[in-house]
Amino acid sequence: MVAFDRCLIATGASPAVPPIPGLKDTPYWTSTEALVSETIPKRLAVIGSSVVALELAQAFARLGAKVTILARSTLFFREDPAIGEAVTAAFRMEGIEVREHTQASQVAYINGEGDGEFVLTTAHGELRADKLLVATGRAPNTRKLALDATGVTLTPQGAIVIDPGMRTSVEHIYAAGDCTDQPQFVYVAAAAGTRAAINMTGGDAALNLTAMPAVVFTDPQVATVGLQRGGSAP
């Protein structure tokens, strides 16, 4: 047991894995495995349309893989529709297959004489691939912290709820970065960490995210800041 006057929780997040039947019994990739792979698969299936999913999908396509993206909705569905439509068109021109409104209901892995094969069952038929990348987002690393015993408030997804000063619902316990309910960007985490340090040592600093910029490194790149079109009051 360690006693403290103030505590900062900055445990980050890990790739989230959806509860698709059969998935956990297969050698699927998350971004961690994809980024250290020394080979390029002939066929790559991607479950998810997150930032990581799209960036890696295009990267592998340009390295020679035949890529298919399974998107539960449309690409960039939280942004202006024109953004998702433009990126989808660009991907398809490069030979990337984008299956919108498509989810895998079952995943299987068949071992052959050589390499195995993934078989994904969807409402629109089967999809077969040599590798499967699961990139549906990231989950806060809080499950093993027993924060319920401290009284720290969490979201239903397990993210730590904080105020603009990085304070949790428990006095003297602070949190910053991807384990919190803030947007999961490295620059947000860095800014939050510095403000947490200031406040833990007697200061009073706040993080204002009302006009937070965001960039997605696809081609074309996508950058956003401020209100969406139609999101402002007259």
QUIURQUI-V198815 format. One record per run of one state. SS is the DSSP state (hx for helix, st for strand, lp for the rest). FROM is the first residue (numbers start at 1). TO is the last residue. Records with the same first field share a line. If there is no record, write none. Layout:
# QUIURQUI-V198815
SS->FROM-TO  FROM-TO
This chain:
# QUIURQUI-V198815
lp->1-6  10-12  16-22  26-28  30-30  37-42  48-50  63-65  71-80  94-96  100-103  111-116  123-124  130-130  135-137  141-142  146-146  150-153  155-159  161-166  168-172  176-179  181-185  201-213  217-221  225-234
st->7-9  13-15  29-29  43-47  66-70  97-99  104-110  117-122  125-129  131-134  138-140  154-154  160-160  167-167  173-175  180-180  214-216  222-224
hx->23-25  31-36  51-62  81-93  143-145  147-149  186-200
